[in-house]
């Protein structure tokens, strides 16, 4: 009769090692072993694992562990998107968008937006505001841009301020209600085994982490959205001086933020960068879910233009508020 130990030994012989998981690939990636990570994800993606397809797509997009291949990355993101994978849908849509295939991108952008991806919400909100590829819907544009801004996308914060100044009070009220409803929905699955950028400092992260910057167009207004920033910060131009007389009833708006604390923090940062604005006084005005940062008083439109020049030179958005 075999002893228990012998039985255990017999059972262990020939038992295959546990199959590698997507997370094993992520662990290898986070330690800089990109080739090992790719080797884990390739068979899993081929077998239909959406997380593995997404991670492998990122590897091809970044050119780590495999040669950079945007066509292959796009194919893998499409595979994940068709399986209902929100991050894949966002990346697939953004790649199409960046390739000027905007109409083809919109269904995937919309899918990812509905799943809560802030990059997709930003692009979809801009399309809704402009009426590009989808019917114009300003309340929904306000709602989705609010959510993207709340997630920390700086482009969304800039565009939200523009939308806020363009739409009616009724449209804003509807948009706030939609934003609250969106915020109350269940979040997409968490604790997934996904990689979104490179772990090593000094290496560029994926451009997919930053959404494209489509033009935001209001009623009979030229393009308002700022272009994407250059890869390296340009030298900051000299800050124009404000006129000596700053009294009056004009103001400039420097942004709209999710809280008064956020508006105050923005003013503190700008106050340090733009010495010529320090003579102005800030005000924090509630506008639904947002707090507008406005400064003044200024005597006339010419004074607001000089104030905005100083603000923009310091990296802030700015537009005039007439009395």
Secondary structure, DSSP 8 states (H G I E B T S, - for coil): ---HHHHHHHHHTT-------HHHHHHHHHTT-HHHHHHHHHHHHHTT-HHHHHHHHHHHHHTSSS---HHHHHHHHHHHHHTT-HHHHHHHHHHHHHTT-HHHHHHHHHHHHHTT-HHHHHHHHHHHHHTSSS---HHHHHHHHHHHHHTT-HHHHHHHHHHHHHS-HHHHHHHHHHHHHHHHS-----S-----S-SSTTS---GGGS--------TT----S-----SS-----------S---SSEEEEEEEESSHHHHHHHHHHHHHH-GGGTTSEEEEEEETTEEEEEEEEESSHHHHHHHHHHHHHTT---EEE--
